[in-house]
Amino acid sequence: MSSNSTAIGGTMGSSGSSSSSSSYKIRQYTHLQGQLAQLQANLSDMEELLRMTSNQAEKIRTLGGLQAGLFMGATKVFEDGEK
């Protein structure tokens, strides 16, 4: 009887181990799914921020050109005023 119960216990332990391994994998996949969802959200946010940065860089470039024009105009006015 003890050898029979050991065999049954061994089988139950094996299937129990298989079951816990399966639930462990499910937890890992669930965690991975959450991490991938967070990564996707972060990438989406980053894409929007890059789009805004690109737009702002173009506007700053235009502003720099306008400022340079003002400086050149002011220099011309001051040089003409000294003569």
C-alpha positions, 0 to 999 in steps of 0.5 A: 500500500505504501508503494502504491500511495508513493506512486500516486503521490509522485504523480500528483506532485508531478501534475501539481508542479506542472499546474504551478508551472503553467500558472507561473507562465500565465502570470509572467505573460500577464505581467509582460502584456502589462509592460508591453501596454505601458511601453506602447503608451510611452512610445505614443507619448514620445511620438507626440512629444517629438512631433511637438519638438519638431514643430517648436524647433521650426518656429524657433528657427523662424524666430531666430531669422526674424531676430537677426533681421531686426539686429541687422536693421538696427545696426543699419539705423545706428550706422546711418545716424552716426554719419 
